[in-house]
Amino acid sequence: KQEVTQIPAALSVPEGENLVLNCSFTDSAIYNLQWFRQDPGKGLTSLLLIQSSQREQTSGRLNASLDKSSGRSTLYIAASQPGDSATYLCAASWGDSSYKLIFGSGTRLLVRP
Amino acid sequence: DGGITQSPKYLFRKEGQNVTLSCEQNLNHDAMYWYRQDPGQGLRLIYYSQIVNDFQKGDIAEGYSVSREKKESFPLTVTSAQKNPTAFYLCASSIINRPFGNTIYFGEGSWLTVV
């Protein structure tokens, strides 16, 4: 069964700290993996999409990596700010059903001023 | 502005009632999706559609129904057969472009509560 797991469920850090969010998946034959941000009571905003042939993607202070052999992806946030406080979800799709995203339960991040 | 509009934002359902959540997109996307999110959990796929007049069940389709009569619209009906409908519902859309992966765009969500 294809599953996506995110640990920890919640994380609190002081402003300015660099941090890493973790995502693991059970089937290494991944098609792509996406990271999303969700603010309370809102929809999801796509942050980064990594195709299976890629190892990482960068956007501003965000860097996402993909290691298919170990079944892991990480989202690195540099110089965290209070405005980064949100829930971060990763989602993966596999080639036999690339339309279908399987979501992790998310990591709720709090960046303290 | 281009985007996905969901309505209503908040909806209350009485026992035995059917309710319909609206989803409209002006992104010219072929694919549309409905997800359910329970507190502290990820999203689960209810239904998806890749083309007008066609749709497929996701992982938790029981108690839900959809239609896709227009490319822009993908309404979700929560029927009385759905025994635990209280949740946050998210509509999404994407381009179907397999070689590049499918960046997906979400609406702002609709809260459904059973009273």
Interface residues (C-beta under 8 A of the other chain):
Chain A: V4 A9 Y31 N32 Q34 F36 G41 K42 G43 L44 T45 S46 L49 Q51 L89 A91 S93 S98 Y99 K100 L101 F103 G104 S105 G106
Chain B: I4 Q6 A31 Y33 Y35 G40 Q41 G42 L43 R44 L45 Y48 Q50 G58 F88 L90 A92 S94 I96 R98 F100 G101 N102 T103 I104 Y105 F106 G107 E108 G109 W111
